[in-house]
Amino acid sequence: MFIMLLTFNIIWYNQSRDLNLKIANLRVGNYTEEVRPYNLSYKYVNDLLYSCDSDMLSDRIECIVDNNIQFKFITRADSEELSVEDLINEGGDCESWATFYESIASYYNYSFTPVLIKLNDESFHRFTIIYDETGYCYVDMTNVNCVKYLFDE
């Protein structure tokens, strides 16, 4: 498992005001031993994936995140076994949704990197970075920011 620890400052834009948030630890790595991908065989998910069919990673991932109208946030225990049906119908926390988007990345054979930020001694935040040879997307629950690579021809 690859884990990198960094110390840095994040600027977080929240409802028209800037907040400087000092982050003590950032863990970036492949958590495949701990992450249990979802089985995506569920009508809502199949319809979502079908409606977001595109050859470009950025277009596809932005469409999936933007059109996930079933998003609900609830805090879940890290040890809780959760099906995709439970996530869609009942909701989940940042780790649940990151795992959902990582499962979609795997479905499309995209690479992904889980990111875990320690906010304080008791709180963490989790999101993912999905990427391929065309670019990458930061995916954080209902927020997505994609970057397309520019190549000289």
TATANOR-V55046 format. One record per residue. RES is the residue in one small letter. SS is DSSP state (2 for helix, 1 for strand, 0 for the rest). PSI is psi as a letter, one per 20 degrees, with the letter a starting at -180 (NA if undefined). Layout:
# TATANOR-V55046
{{RES/SS/PSI} {RES/SS/PSI}}
This chain:
# TATANOR-V55046
{{m/0/p} {f/0/p} {i/1/p} {m/1/p} {l/1/p} {l/1/q} {t/1/p} {f/1/r} {n/1/q} {i/1/p} {i/1/p} {w/1/p} {y/1/p} {n/1/o} {q/0/m} {s/0/k} {r/1/q} {d/1/p} {l/1/p} {n/1/p} {l/1/o} {k/1/p} {i/1/p} {a/1/g} {n/1/p} {l/1/p} {r/1/p} {v/1/p} {g/1/a} {n/0/o} {y/0/k} {t/0/h} {e/0/h} {e/0/h} {v/0/p} {r/0/o} {p/0/q} {y/0/q} {n/0/o} {l/0/j} {s/0/n} {y/0/p} {k/2/g} {y/2/g} {v/2/g} {n/2/g} {d/2/g} {l/2/g} {l/2/g} {y/2/g} {s/2/i} {c/0/k} {d/0/p} {s/0/q} {d/0/i} {m/0/p} {l/2/g} {s/2/g} {d/2/g} {r/2/g} {i/2/g} {e/2/g} {c/2/g} {i/2/g} {v/2/g} {d/2/h} {n/0/j} {n/0/m} {i/0/i} {q/0/j} {f/0/p} {k/0/p} {f/1/p} {i/0/q} {t/0/p} {r/0/q} {a/0/p} {d/0/h} {s/0/i} {e/0/p} {e/0/p} {l/0/p} {s/0/r} {v/2/h} {e/2/g} {d/2/g} {l/2/g} {i/2/g} {n/2/h} {e/2/h} {g/0/r} {g/1/r} {d/0/a} {c/2/h} {e/2/g} {s/2/g} {w/2/h} {a/2/g} {t/2/h} {f/2/g} {y/2/h} {e/2/h} {s/2/g} {i/2/g} {a/2/g} {s/2/g} {y/2/g} {y/0/j} {n/0/k} {y/0/q} {s/1/q} {f/1/q} {t/1/o} {p/1/q} {v/1/p} {l/1/p} {i/1/p} {k/1/o} {l/0/h} {n/0/a} {d/0/h} {e/0/i} {s/0/p} {f/1/r} {h/1/q} {r/1/p} {f/1/a} {t/1/q} {i/1/p} {i/1/p} {y/1/q} {d/1/a} {e/0/i} {t/0/i} {g/1/a} {y/1/q} {c/1/p} {y/1/p} {v/1/o} {d/1/n} {m/0/e} {t/0/j} {n/1/p} {v/1/p} {n/1/o} {c/1/q} {v/1/p} {k/1/p} {y/0/q} {l/0/p} {f/0/p} {d/0/p} {e/0/NA}}
